[in-house]
Amino acid sequence: MLEKYAQLLVHYCLALKANERLFIRTTTLAEPLVREIYRFANRVGAIVEVEFEFREQTRIFYQEATQQAQLEYISPAYKEAMTTFEAYLYIMAPFNLKENHVVMAEKSNIRTQAFQPYRKRYNERTASRELKRSLCQYPTQANAQEAGMSLEEYEQFVFQSCFLYQDDPIAAWLNVRQQQQSVVDYLNKTQTIRYVGMDTDITFSTAGRTWINSDGQTNMPSGEIYTSPVEDAVNGKIHFTLPSIFMGEEVEGVTLWVKDGWIEKWEAKRGKTLLDNVFKIKGARRFGEAAIGNNFNITRSTKNILLMKNRRYNSHGNWTIVLANRREE
């Protein structure tokens, strides 16, 4: 199964070619998948660099690093990858989803500022596909526990979501691309969108904006149609029923009240304090994304935003709603 996963990532998601350079970032838990990606990437003539993170590396760093030079240091390989490489793959493979629950804000801010020029360049290059980028999931015990599954069940869930049980996963994703494109074409002719659901009635404008067909190339799994709403045109109330893990904390039962694109009020069954802190960040009370999930193989919530964003419940037209906050740089 990992061979099929690797081939999908190398040949479809990243579409690697001879002499292109691929930078992979993940944890040591994902070594079995990295090994197969390395095999198939080399077969097409690509050049591969890998950066592995070990258990609790980030927590130890923020706990022990005291010098400005330590906090501002960025690996030369990462710098080179963000500015000149042709492909970048980030494999989510956590040891513990809550190990970074306590991170010193002052140290984190220094490090964030140091990374900002390279993240800006990354955004520019991925937007133009000068840098081919993909984000994927490697099943780990931490993810399985949060999803309420055994590791074997979670592996099957992830592989099914990626269409890896099909004879030709690439053909399956090309079919998703074709099917979603008709919806994209329709939505790109509209200007006003309204989402109505349980405790939700929210309207926004997409005038001058473009709906994008997320067909598995930049996220795996995917199966999503998304856009960016006009910033001051979001109005109404939205309730998020599914729990999720953010910054090491669980958030559930979130309700937002919005006027002219500005979140005026918020409540949460769990994680209210985290939201209070997040909404202090400049730009965090504006909306940055609206999406419709279409992946019928994602049949349950796992508290994983990569899988939740692309989820569609059933064949009766129930859409997953995502409105992601915009962070101003």
N, C-alpha and C positions, 0 to 999 in steps of 0.2 A: 504493500500500500504506500509506503514511503517513496518507493521508486516512482509510482504514478503521481504522487504529490510533487516530487521534485521535477518531473518532466513538465507538469502543468505550470509550475512556477518559472522554469527556465524557458520553455518554448512558447507559452501563451502570455503569462503575466508580464514577464520581462522581455520576451522575444529577443533573447540574447543572440549576438552575432560574433563572428570571429574578431578577435583583437579588442572587443569591448571589455571594459573593466567593471567588475561587480564588487560592491562592498556589502558585506553581510554583518548585521549586528543582532545578537541574541544572547541567551544565557547558555551555560554549559549543558543544561538539560536537553537542548535541541540538537545536540551533536549528531544523533542518528539521522536527522533530516538534513542537516548541513552536509554531512558526508555524502549523501546522494545528490544533493544540489551541486556540490563540488565536482562529483563525477560527471554529471550531464553538462554542466557549464564548461568543463574542460573538453568534452567531446565536441562542442561546437566551436572551440578555439578561443573561449573567453578567458580573461585573467581575473582571478578571484582573491580577494582579501577578506579575512574573517576577524571579527572582534567579539570575543566571548566575555560575558560578565559572570562572575562566580557568586555564590550564595552570600547575600547580605553585603555585597560590595558597596552599594550606594549608601546604606545605613552606616557602615563603618567609616566611609569617607567623610560624611558630614559630621559624624561624631568625633573623629580624630583630626581632621585637617584644620590647621590653625593659621597657616600662612596665606597671604593674598595670592602669592604665586601658585600655590596648590589649587586654590579655588578657581583661578583664572586659566589653569592649564587645560589645553585641548589637544588631544592626540594628533600628531601630524597626519596619520592615516585618515582620520575623520575629516580634517580640513581639506585634504586632497580630494577625498571622495565627494564632498559637498560642492566643490568648485570645479572639478574636472572630470570625474568618473562619469561613465555612461549609464550605470544602473546601480540601484540601491535597494536592498531587501532588509526589512526589519521583521524578525520572527518573534512574536510574543510567546514567551515560555517562562512564566514566573515561577520562582520557588515558593513565594509567599506573597499573596496580594496585599498584605497589610504590614510588611516589614518596613516600609517607608512611611508608616503612619505619623511618626514624629520626625520632622525634618526642620532644622533651625532655619527660620525665615531669612535672617540676615545673610547667612552663608549661601542659601539657595538663590537669593536675589543677585549676589555677586556672580555666581556661576551662570545664571540665566543671562545676565548682561554680557558675559564673555562669549556665550554661544550665539548671541543674537545676530551678528553679521553673517554667520554661516547658516543659520536658520532662514534668514532673509534670502540668501542666495539659493538655498534649497527650495524655498517656495517659488522663487522666480524660475528656476530650472525645471522643477516638476510641472509647473503650470504650462510650460511650452513643450514638455516631454523631451527637452534636451537631456534631462536626467529621468530615466525610466525608473519608477519607484513602485514597490509593492509592499503591503503589510499583510502578514498572515499569522495564523495561530498554530502553535505546536501544543498538543494536549499534554497538560501536566497535572499532577495530583492537586495542586492548589486550585486550578480552574475547576477540576472535577468536584472537589469538596464544596466550593461556592455554588456550583450548579446543582448540588444534591445528587450527584451521580457517582458510580464507581469510575475508576480511571478507564476501564475497558468501555463502559457505556459512553463516557465522554469522548473517547477516541472515535467511536463509531458515529457519534453525533457530529463531530467536526468533519470527519471524512465524508459523511453523507451530505453535509452542508456545502462541501466543495465539489460534489458530484463525482467523487473518486470511486464510487461503486459502479458507476456506469462504464461500459466498455471503452468509450472514447470521451473522457472528461472535457477535452478541448472542444470537440464538436458540440457537447452539451452547453458549454458557455457561449459558443457562437450562436446557438439557438436562443439563449437568453438575450443576447445582444439584439438579435433580430426582433424578438417579441417585444422587448422594451422600447425599441426605437419608435414603434407606432404610437406608443403612449407619449414619448418625448415629443414627437412631432405635433401631437394634439395639444399638449400642455404649452408648447412654445407659441401657440396661437392664442393663448388666453392671457389675461392680465390680472384677474382677481381670483384668488383661491380661498375656499372656506373649508375648514376641517370641523366636522361635527361628530361628537362621540360622547361617551359617558363622562359627564362633568366637563365637557370640552365644547367650546364654540368659539373658534378663532378665525379671523380673516386677515389676509395680507395681499399685497400687490406684488406682482413679478414683472411689472412693466419695465422693459429695457433689460431684463435679466434672461438668462438661458438655462433651461433644464438640461441636465447632463445624464447620459446613459452610463451608469456604473455597472459594467459587464464583467467584473472579475479581474480586470487588468491591474488596477491600482490597489484593490483590497481583495483578499481571498480568505473566506468566501465573500461574495457580494450578491448582487441582485437587487439593485436600488436605483431609483430615479431621484435626483436632487437638484436644488437650486439655491440661490441666495435671495431672500425677500428684500424688497425695498425697506431700508432701515427704519423709516418713520411711519411705515404703513401697516404695522402689525397691531391688531386690536382684538381684545376679547379675553377669554379665559382658557387655559389649557391645563389638563390634569394628566400626569404620567403615572400609569398603573404599575409599570414594571420596575423592580428594584435594580440597582446598579452599584458597582464599586467605583468610587472616584477618590483619588489621592489616599488610597488605603482605607477609606470609610464607606460604609454602606448607606445609600440614599434611597428612600422609598416613599411613595405616595406624595410626590411633589405636585403642588398646584401653583400656577403663576397667573397673575392678573396683569394685563398689558394694555397700555394706552399709547397710541402713536409711536409704537416701537420700543417703548420704555417699560421695563418691568417695575411696576409700582408696589406690588405686594407679593409675598410668597409664603407658602406653608409647606410643611413636610411631616409625614408620619414618622419618619426617621431621617436624621441627618440635617436638621434645621440649622444647627450651629455652623456646620460646614457651609451651607448655602449663605448664611449671614456673612461669612468671611469671603467666600467667592464673589459675592455681589459688591464687595468693596473694591474689587479690582476694576481699574478703569476700562470701560467698554463692555464689562461682563453682563450688564443689564440690557444690552441690545441683542437682537437675534441675527445669527449669521447663516443658518442653514434650515431649509425645509426639505423633507424627503418622504418618499413612499417606498416601503419595503416590498419586494416581490419574490423573495426566495421561499418557495413552498416547502423546502426541506428543513428549514429552521422552524421547528414546531413547538418550541418551548423557550421560556426565559432562562438564561444562565448567568445573569448579572454581568455579562460581557458586552460592552458597547459595540464591539466589532460585529458580533452576531445579532444583537438587538436591532441595529440600524437597518439590517437587511431582511428582517423577519416579516413574513406575512402569515397570518394565523390559519386561514382556510380558504375555501373556494367561493365564499359568499361575499367577497369584496371588502373585508375588514382590513383597513390599511394601518400599518405601523406609522406612527407620527414621530418625527424627530425635528425639534427646533433647537439647534445648538447655538449657544451664546457666542457672540463675536468678541474676540479680544483685540483691542487696538494696540498696535505696537508703537 
